[in-house]
């Protein structure tokens, strides 16, 4: 397994254990980014539903499921190397 990059380590450190003077700023920026990302994903699912490409269901729920799937995937990529991920059926 490859060690995480210094940038990844720095981001994780500041995100999970921010210095008090950066805590609110990091939280605000993270929530802002999450909101924009979820809005865009929701719009894409709504378009897919209109075109009949996606089964009709609440687009917000689809967007949240996709968002958290991507978060989980990004975390697993950090925890496992490429050969370990390729072995997963």
N, C-alpha and C positions, 0 to 999 in steps of 0.2 A: 504494500500500500504506500502511495506517495504521501509525504507530509503535506498538510495544508499550506497554501501560500501565506506569506507574511500579510498580504492585504486581507485575506480571508480571516486570519487570526485577529488582525486589528479590528475588522468590522465586527466579528463575533464578540470580542472583548467590549467594544464600545456600545454595541447593541444590547447585550444581555447585562452588562455591568457598567452603565455609563457614569462618567463623573457627574456630580450633581449639577454643575453649570451647563451640561449638554443634554441632560435627561429629557427635558420638555421638548427641546428642538428635535432630537432624534425621534421621539415618539410622534411629534406632529408631522415630520417629514415622512415617516414610515406609514402613518395612517393616511396621509394625503396620497402617497403613491399607491397604496392598497385600494383606496377609493377610486382613483382614476383607472387602475387596472381592472377592477371589478365592473366599473361602468362600461368599459370597452368590451370586456368578455360578455357581459349581459347583452349588449347591442348585437354582438356576433351571433349569440344563441337565438335572439329574437329574429334576426334575419334568417337563420337556418330553419326556424319554426315556420316562418312565413313561406319559405320556399319548399317546405315539406321535407327538408333534409334532416331535421331533428324532430323527434317525437314531441308533440305538444305537452308541455308541462311548465311549471313556473321557471322562467328564464333566470331569475335571481338565484334559485336553488342550483340550477345547472352551473352558473358562474361560480358560485361558492365551492361546489364540488370540484370543479376544474382547478380553481385557484389553490385549494388545499392539497389537491393531488400534485400540483406542480411544486408546492412548498415541500411536500414530503419527498418528492423525487429529487429536488435540489439538495435536501438534507442527506439522502441516501448516497448521492454522488460524492458528497464530502466524506462520508463514513466508509465507503467501499471503493476499491479500485476497479478499473474497467473490466478486468477478467472476472472478478467476483460478480459484478452486475450482469455480465454476459451469461453466466451460469444459471441465473434465475430463470426458471421455465416460463 
